[in-house]
């Protein structure tokens, strides 16, 4: 199969997954948009567990309704109830920001996928998984204050997207600094402090909550359970499944390893919201000298909370991050 045939196959595959908009953009068809989102979630633990919203506009409101006062009152027959229950309504908003994902496929790889069929699925799968990892990282670690920091902890000087939005850590109202990890504190002490700090009106059903953490911290907790010599400890040691602290699952999130520090989050996944604007564009860029074709995908996304007070995050930031030219605090704490 020569380069001309490969190019024809690529053009045919792209035409199969997009429709041309009124202004000439190649937009993913709805079924391929859905596939793209599913691929984003496959290797991104938090994108898979948290609440996804398809955005039909660049700005979408997240409803939040909380009853801040009592709702029951005594009433007499044929007497209208008063406006006793005052509803406190606040809305956060997803505001989609544009990012570009570029994935290159060599001619050799393209030939293999063309010969076995399903080139369209291969393109969507590769783009979705790469974009999903990056969007999960943005959703966790992004801060509009990363710009100007001289550091290597996040590679922010190389990755321009890191200060595009404020992510879940930055937006969380309740944060504990590195002191929680100091001294003789073990991971159980950290879990307990997170539980104590969480406003208790949110802790209705513990099975709805998660401790999201790094491999080191989950493993530290499993080792503690093992050393107790109980049946629960043996089970945790053997299969590492259903690891819980006081009824709350302890979940390892590989993406938390991307930040050169320890992170433990107490979160309700349904409170963590992310979204992608439904108009995702796909284009190709042929690079003949390298015998490669780049697939350029442009989409708009954001992440937020339904209620940013309904979470607690403990984070031990890397001392090497330093400060920016104005001497401000760490970008995830500013």
C-alpha positions, 0 to 999 in steps of 0.5 A: 500500500503506497502513500496515495492509497494510505491518504485516500483511506485516511480521507475516507475514514475522516469523512465517515466520522465527521459532518461539515458545519455551515462554516466549514468545520469538520465536526464529529458525528454524534455517535463518534462524539459519544465514542470519543467521550467513552474513550476519554473515560477508559484510562482516566479514573476520575473522569470515569467516576465523576459526573459528565455533562455534555455541553450544548453551549460553551457555558452551562449552569450546574444546579445546586439546591440546598435547604438551609432551614427547617422545612416542616411546620405546623399548619391548621386546616384550610390555612395556607402554609407560609414560606417557611422553607427558604431555598438557598439556590446557587449555581456554579458554571462550566465554561468550556475552554478550547484545547487542541490534541494532536496524535500522529500515526506513522504510515506503518501503523496506518497500514496495519489498521487499514488492513484489519479494518476499523480505521475510524475506531482506531482514530477515535480511540487514540484521540480519546485516550490521549485527550482523556488523560490530559483533561483529567490532569487539567481537571485535577491540577490546573490553576490560572496562577501556574503562569510565571512559576519557575518549577519542574513539578508540573512542567508548566513552562512546557505545558501551556494548558496548565493555567487554562482553567482552575481545577478541582484542587484549586477550586476546593474550599477546604484544603489541608497543607503539608502539616497533616503529613508531618511527624508521626501522622500515618495515612489513617490520621490523614483520613480521619482529619479529612473526615473531621474537616468535611462539613457534616451535612454532606456526609449522608451516605458514606458509600457515595464518597471516596478517598482518592489518593496516590499509590504510596498512600493507598499501599500504606493503608493496606500495610496497616490493615495487614499488620493487624492480622485480621481477616479484613487485613488479609483480604486487603493484602490478597486482592487490594479490592474494596479497600475502605476506611470507615466505610469509604472506599480508598481509590488509587488515582494514577494521575495523582502521581503526575504531581511530585507531591502527596495528594489525598482527597475526600470527594463525592464523585457526583459532586465533581463535574466535567464537561465537553462542548458537543462540537468537536472538530477533527482535521488531518495534517500529512507530513510526508517527509516523516511518513506520518499523518497527524490527527488534530482534534479541537474541543472545549472542556471544563471542570467544576464542583456542584458545591465546592464546600463539599470536599476536603483535600490534603496536599503536600506541595513540592518545596521545589515549586517555589514562588513566582516573581511576585512571591505569591503562594503556591498556585494551587493555594492562591 
